[in-house]
Protein backbone atom coordinates (compact mmCIF):
# COMPACT_ATOMS: atom_id res chain seq x y z
CA UNK A 1 0.00 0.00 0.00
CA UNK A 2 0.97 3.62 -0.35
CA UNK A 3 1.08 5.77 2.76
CA UNK A 4 0.53 9.41 1.80
CA UNK A 5 0.07 11.40 5.00
CA UNK A 6 2.48 13.81 6.70
CA UNK A 7 2.56 11.96 10.02
CA UNK A 8 3.25 8.24 10.15
CA UNK A 9 0.75 6.92 12.66
CA UNK A 10 -1.33 3.73 12.40
CA UNK A 11 -4.56 3.06 14.27
CA UNK A 12 -5.84 -0.41 15.16
CA UNK A 13 -7.97 -0.68 11.97
CA UNK A 14 -4.96 0.07 9.75
CA UNK A 15 -2.70 -2.36 11.63
CA UNK A 16 -5.31 -5.10 11.45
CA UNK A 17 -5.74 -4.48 7.71
CA UNK A 18 -2.01 -4.84 7.04
CA UNK A 19 -2.02 -8.15 8.88
CA UNK A 20 -5.27 -9.49 7.42
CA UNK A 21 -4.23 -8.99 3.79
CA UNK A 22 -0.58 -9.97 4.32
CA UNK A 23 0.72 -6.59 3.14
CA UNK A 24 4.51 -6.91 2.96
CA UNK A 25 5.46 -3.49 1.56
CA UNK A 26 4.40 0.06 2.39
CA UNK A 27 5.47 2.79 -0.03
CA UNK A 28 5.77 5.71 2.35
CA UNK A 29 5.94 9.29 1.04
CA UNK A 30 8.92 10.85 2.88
CA UNK A 31 8.76 14.31 1.31
CA UNK A 32 7.99 16.24 -1.87
CA UNK A 33 10.51 18.08 -4.01
CA UNK A 34 9.21 21.38 -5.38
CA UNK A 35 10.74 24.43 -7.03
CA UNK A 36 11.77 27.36 -4.84
CA UNK A 37 9.56 30.44 -5.03
CA UNK A 38 12.19 32.11 -7.22
CA UNK A 39 12.33 29.04 -9.52
CA UNK A 40 16.07 28.71 -8.99
CA UNK A 41 16.49 25.40 -7.13
CA UNK A 42 14.35 22.46 -6.04
CA UNK A 43 13.68 22.19 -2.29
CA UNK A 44 12.09 19.57 0.00
CA UNK A 45 8.54 20.18 1.16
CA UNK A 46 5.93 18.55 3.45
CA UNK A 47 8.37 16.14 5.12
CA UNK A 48 6.78 13.29 7.04
CA UNK A 49 7.20 12.84 10.79
CA UNK A 50 7.23 9.38 12.37
CA UNK A 51 5.02 9.13 15.45
CA UNK A 52 4.77 5.39 14.99
CA UNK A 53 6.60 2.47 13.42
CA UNK A 54 5.65 -0.34 11.06
CA UNK A 55 5.44 -3.97 12.16
CA UNK A 56 8.81 -5.70 11.66
CA UNK A 57 7.37 -7.99 9.00
CA UNK A 58 6.68 -5.07 6.63
CA UNK A 59 9.28 -3.44 4.41
CA UNK A 60 9.09 0.34 4.13
CA UNK A 61 9.90 1.89 0.76
CA UNK A 62 10.78 5.60 1.04
CA UNK A 63 8.95 7.42 -1.74
CA UNK A 64 9.64 10.95 -2.95
CA UNK A 65 7.24 12.95 -5.09
CA UNK A 66 8.96 15.37 -7.46
CA UNK A 67 6.96 18.03 -9.29
CA UNK A 68 7.42 17.96 -13.05
CA UNK A 69 8.76 21.52 -13.25
CA UNK A 70 11.82 20.40 -11.23
CA UNK A 71 12.77 18.40 -14.33
CA UNK A 72 12.65 21.26 -16.84
CA UNK A 73 16.38 21.75 -16.33
CA UNK A 74 19.23 19.81 -14.74
CA UNK A 75 20.02 20.51 -11.09
CA UNK A 76 23.53 19.51 -10.10
CA UNK A 77 23.70 17.27 -7.04
CA UNK A 78 19.92 16.83 -6.67
CA UNK A 79 20.06 13.03 -6.76
CA UNK A 80 22.78 12.94 -4.08
CA UNK A 81 20.84 15.36 -1.83
CA UNK A 82 17.66 13.29 -2.05
CA UNK A 83 19.38 9.97 -1.30
CA UNK A 84 21.33 11.51 1.61
CA UNK A 85 18.13 12.98 3.04
CA UNK A 86 16.35 9.62 2.87
CA UNK A 87 19.26 7.81 4.52
CA UNK A 88 19.39 10.47 7.24
CA UNK A 89 15.63 10.16 7.88
CA UNK A 90 15.98 6.37 8.15
CA UNK A 91 18.78 6.73 10.70
CA UNK A 92 17.01 9.43 12.72
CA UNK A 93 13.81 7.39 12.93
CA UNK A 94 15.53 4.01 13.39
CA UNK A 95 14.05 2.61 10.17
CA UNK A 96 16.21 -0.38 9.28
CA UNK A 97 14.46 -2.62 6.74
CA UNK A 98 15.00 -0.48 3.65
CA UNK A 99 16.31 -1.90 0.37
CA UNK A 100 14.58 0.31 -2.21
CA UNK A 101 13.42 3.85 -2.86
CA UNK A 102 10.74 5.04 -5.24
CA UNK A 103 10.57 8.32 -7.15
CA UNK A 104 7.16 9.63 -8.23
CA UNK A 105 7.03 12.19 -11.04
CA UNK A 106 4.42 12.96 -13.69
CA UNK A 107 7.08 13.50 -16.34
CA UNK A 108 6.15 14.48 -19.89
CA UNK A 109 7.91 14.29 -23.25
CA UNK A 110 9.36 17.72 -22.40
CA UNK A 111 10.92 16.60 -19.09
CA UNK A 112 11.52 12.91 -19.82
CA UNK A 113 15.19 13.08 -20.80
CA UNK A 114 16.23 15.19 -17.81
CA UNK A 115 14.16 12.97 -15.52
CA UNK A 116 15.73 9.77 -16.87
CA UNK A 117 19.22 11.26 -16.47
CA UNK A 118 18.27 12.18 -12.90
CA UNK A 119 17.12 8.58 -12.27
CA UNK A 120 20.47 7.29 -13.53
CA UNK A 121 22.21 9.54 -11.00
CA UNK A 122 19.91 8.29 -8.22
CA UNK A 123 20.69 4.72 -9.22
CA UNK A 124 24.42 5.45 -9.05
CA UNK A 125 23.96 6.86 -5.55
CA UNK A 126 22.00 3.76 -4.51
CA UNK A 127 24.49 1.23 -5.88
CA UNK A 128 26.79 1.62 -2.84
CA UNK A 129 23.78 0.99 -0.57
CA UNK A 130 22.65 -2.03 -2.66
CA UNK A 131 19.19 -0.47 -2.93
CA UNK A 132 16.74 -0.98 -5.77
CA UNK A 133 15.14 1.97 -7.56
CA UNK A 134 11.57 2.13 -8.82
CA UNK A 135 9.49 4.90 -10.31
CA UNK A 136 5.81 5.51 -10.88
CA UNK A 137 4.48 5.08 -14.43
CA UNK A 138 1.29 6.83 -15.52
CA UNK A 139 -0.75 5.39 -18.35
CA UNK A 140 0.20 8.19 -20.76
CA UNK A 141 3.89 7.38 -20.13
CA UNK A 142 3.49 3.83 -21.53
CA UNK A 143 4.07 5.23 -25.02
CA UNK A 144 7.55 6.53 -24.05
CA UNK A 145 10.76 4.54 -23.78
CA UNK A 146 11.22 2.85 -20.43
CA UNK A 147 13.01 4.64 -17.55
CA UNK A 148 16.36 3.38 -16.14
CA UNK A 149 14.91 1.70 -13.02
CA UNK A 150 14.44 -1.82 -11.68
CA UNK A 151 10.67 -1.71 -12.09
CA UNK A 152 7.72 0.66 -12.40
CA UNK A 153 4.59 1.09 -10.29
CA UNK A 154 1.84 1.56 -12.87
CA UNK A 155 -0.62 4.12 -11.49
CA UNK A 156 -4.05 2.96 -12.62
CA UNK A 157 -5.86 5.97 -11.17
CA UNK A 158 -6.40 9.68 -11.83
CA UNK A 159 -7.06 8.48 -15.36
CA UNK A 160 -9.63 11.08 -16.39
CA UNK A 161 -9.95 14.83 -16.87
CA UNK A 162 -11.25 16.39 -13.61
CA UNK A 163 -13.00 19.07 -15.70
CA UNK A 164 -15.20 16.38 -17.26
CA UNK A 165 -16.35 14.98 -13.92
CA UNK A 166 -20.02 15.02 -14.92
CA UNK A 167 -19.33 12.58 -17.78
CA UNK A 168 -16.77 10.23 -16.21
CA UNK A 169 -15.18 9.48 -12.86
CA UNK A 170 -11.78 11.22 -13.00
CA UNK A 171 -10.25 8.78 -10.51
CA UNK A 172 -10.90 5.68 -12.61
CA UNK A 173 -13.12 4.85 -15.57
CA UNK A 174 -12.59 1.82 -17.80
CA UNK A 175 -13.25 3.96 -20.89
CA UNK A 176 -10.18 6.09 -20.06
CA UNK A 177 -8.02 3.02 -19.44
CA UNK A 178 -9.09 1.08 -22.53
CA UNK A 179 -6.87 2.93 -25.10
CA UNK A 180 -3.75 1.95 -23.12
CA UNK A 181 -4.43 -1.77 -22.76
CA UNK A 182 -2.65 -2.74 -25.98
CA UNK A 183 0.50 -0.89 -24.87
CA UNK A 184 0.90 -3.02 -21.74
CA UNK A 185 2.59 -6.02 -23.30
CA UNK A 186 4.91 -3.88 -25.41
CA UNK A 187 6.25 -2.02 -22.35
CA UNK A 188 9.61 -3.60 -21.64
CA UNK A 189 9.90 -3.01 -17.90
CA UNK A 190 8.69 -5.11 -14.91
CA UNK A 191 5.53 -3.52 -13.51
CA UNK A 192 3.54 -3.55 -10.29
CA UNK A 193 -0.10 -2.41 -10.56
CA UNK A 194 -1.46 0.34 -8.27
CA UNK A 195 -5.24 0.73 -7.88
CA UNK A 196 -7.28 3.49 -6.18
CA UNK A 197 -9.26 3.01 -2.97
CA UNK A 198 -9.42 6.72 -2.12
CA UNK A 199 -12.09 9.37 -2.48
CA UNK A 200 -11.92 12.90 -3.87
CA UNK A 201 -14.04 15.63 -2.33
CA UNK A 202 -14.06 18.92 -4.23
CA UNK A 203 -16.12 22.06 -4.32
CA UNK A 204 -17.10 23.05 -7.85
CA UNK A 205 -19.08 26.28 -8.32
CA UNK A 206 -20.43 25.99 -4.78
CA UNK A 207 -21.53 22.32 -5.18
CA UNK A 208 -19.76 19.69 -3.05
CA UNK A 209 -18.72 16.84 -5.37
CA UNK A 210 -17.53 13.45 -4.15
CA UNK A 211 -15.71 11.01 -6.41
CA UNK A 212 -15.55 7.40 -5.26
CA UNK A 213 -14.78 4.46 -7.53
CA UNK A 214 -17.26 1.60 -7.34
CA UNK A 215 -15.71 -1.73 -6.40
CA UNK A 216 -17.04 -3.24 -9.65
CA UNK A 217 -15.16 -0.64 -11.71
CA UNK A 218 -11.84 -1.34 -9.96
CA UNK A 219 -12.27 -5.09 -10.48
CA UNK A 220 -13.36 -4.61 -14.11
CA UNK A 221 -10.24 -2.56 -14.86
CA UNK A 222 -8.00 -4.99 -12.95
CA UNK A 223 -9.35 -7.95 -14.96
CA UNK A 224 -8.76 -6.12 -18.26
CA UNK A 225 -5.23 -5.10 -17.28
CA UNK A 226 -4.29 -8.63 -16.30
CA UNK A 227 -5.80 -10.10 -19.47
CA UNK A 228 -3.41 -7.90 -21.43
CA UNK A 229 -0.41 -8.43 -19.15
CA UNK A 230 -0.69 -11.53 -16.99
CA UNK A 231 2.22 -10.78 -14.64
CA UNK A 232 0.49 -7.58 -13.44
CA UNK A 233 -1.25 -9.75 -10.83
CA UNK A 234 2.08 -10.58 -9.16
CA UNK A 235 2.52 -7.24 -7.39
CA UNK A 236 -0.58 -5.28 -6.37
CA UNK A 237 -0.48 -1.92 -4.60
CA UNK A 238 -3.42 0.17 -3.38
CA UNK A 239 -3.46 3.92 -2.83
CA UNK A 240 -3.60 4.59 0.06
CA UNK A 241 -3.49 3.27 3.65
CA UNK A 242 -6.18 5.07 5.63
CA UNK A 243 -9.02 3.93 7.91
CA UNK A 244 -11.67 5.66 5.78
CA UNK A 245 -10.39 3.94 2.65
CA UNK A 246 -10.34 0.56 4.41
CA UNK A 247 -13.96 1.01 5.51
CA UNK A 248 -15.06 2.20 2.06
CA UNK A 249 -14.98 -1.29 0.54
CA UNK A 250 -16.13 -4.71 1.74
CA UNK A 251 -13.47 -7.26 2.79
CA UNK A 252 -14.35 -9.39 -0.25
CA UNK A 253 -13.49 -6.45 -2.53
CA UNK A 254 -10.02 -6.21 -1.01
CA UNK A 255 -9.70 -10.01 -1.32
CA UNK A 256 -10.40 -9.64 -5.04
CA UNK A 257 -8.05 -6.67 -5.50
CA UNK A 258 -5.14 -8.46 -3.82
CA UNK A 259 -5.97 -11.83 -5.36
CA UNK A 260 -3.09 -13.41 -7.33
ABEGO torsion letter per residue (X at the ends): XBBABABBBBBAAAAAAAAAAGBABBBBBABBBBBBAAGABBBBBGBBBBABBBBAABBBBBBBBBBAAAAABBBBGAAAAAAAAAAAAAAAAGBABBABBBBBBBBBAAAAAAAAAAAAAAAAAAAAAGBBBBBBBBAAAAABBBBBBABBBBBBBGABBAAAAAABBAABBAAAAAAAAAAAAABBBBBBBBBBABBBBBBBGGBBBBBBBBAAAAAAAAAAAAAABAAAAABBBBOBBBAAAAAABBAAAAAAAABX
